[in-house]
Amino acid sequence: MPNRFQRAQHEIAYGFIAARDGEYCLICKGEGKLKKPPEVKLQIDHADDNPKNWDPGNLHLLCQKHNLEMRKLTSAEHKKLIEFYSANNVCVRELELGSLASRQVYNSQTTIVAVRK
């Protein structure tokens, strides 16, 4: 089994992460420097440093600068830092978008409308 997704699978994973977390670098956002396309190219980061682990909870979007910096850390340090920024991101997204329950309803309605078109 290859350790990389094919292009279409990679795009699906990217779209899922962007919808879940927002389409910006997780660390830049946490530092108050919102960087998102087209200003910066985002890469899928594996929090556990295992490129074969495509579990959604392990995947996050980082700019190239931060993705390269993460590679300098130990796996435990990398995971701890990503967990910190992820938890912070959830709190910020909840304030921006409302509760998880209301966001889920909104996403369901949006999906239904998109299917009906």
Summary of the structure (lengths in Angstrom):
residues: 117
radius of gyration: 15.0
end to end distance: 37.4
largest distance: 47.8
contacts: 290
relative contact order: 0.13
helix: 60%
strand: 9%
